[in-house]
Amino acid sequence: VFASDTGSYKCVITNIAGVDTSASATLGLNVPAFVVSNPLSDTVLVGQMVKFGVTATGTLPRSYKWLKNGTDSVGNSDTLTLDSLQLADSGSYTCVVSNMAGTNTSTPATLTVHMAATIDEEPMSLMVNPGSTVHFGIKATGMAPLVYTWLKNGTDTVGNEDTLTLINVQNADIASYTCIVKNDSGADTSASVTLALNVIADVSSNPASQMVNAGSTV
C-alpha cells in the first residue's frame, strides 16, 4: 500500500435483478513519527534551569523518551525541563519519538553546566612586627581558569595569585586587602581584611640624675 492508495472505497454489486452499492470504507496510512525540530544545545550556570524541546509529526498517538548520554531516561514529553542544575547534569540529550508506524531520534543537544567563581575560604586579618613576611590566602572553586586580583585599599593591584605575599612589611603596607576571583561564568569578592603593625617599645622620656639630702624621697 502506498500513499496514492489512500482514499474512500465502496463496492457496487450487480446482477440481472439490479444493483446495490456498499457503504464507503476509508483507507488511511499510518505516518511514522519524525522529528522536524531538534533540541538546541545550551550552556548554563549551576543552580539554573534549562528546557529542551522537540517538534514531531506522524500519526497519533506519539510517545517521547528523553535520554541522557544515550542511556539514562530523564523525561517522557515533548519538552524536557531540568531544574537546579549541577555539574553532573552536563551531557548529551536526545529525544526518541515513537508511534505505531516507527521511531525517530532527534539530533543530540549538549548541555554544559558551569560553576561561577566562588570563594570558599576567606583571608584573615593580621598584626605583625615590622619587617615580617605575611601571607593572605583564599580558596576558591569554579570553572577553570580562575583569575585572581588582589587590591590594596580597593584600588591598587598588588597580586594575581590565590595567595598574596608581602615581604619586609612597613608602615606603607598598613591597609585593607581584598581579592576578586573571576572566571567566564562570574566573579566573587572576598571579605576585606587588614594588615596592622605592632609598635616596637621605645623610651621617649629618660630618667634624670639627681643629688639629694639623706632622708629625701626621690
Buried (B, 14 or more C-beta within 10 A) or exposed (E): EEEEEEEEEEEEEEEEEEEEEEEEEEEEEEBBBBBEEBBEBBEBBBEEEBEBBBEBBBBEEBEBBBBBEEEEEBBEEBEBEBEEBEEEBBBBBBBBBBBEBBBBBBEBBEBEBBBBBBBEEBBEEBEBEEEBEBEBBBEBBBBEEBEBBBBBEEEEEBBEEBBBEBEEBEEEBEBBBBBBBBBEBBBBBBBBBEBEBEEEEEEEEEEEEEEEEEEEEE
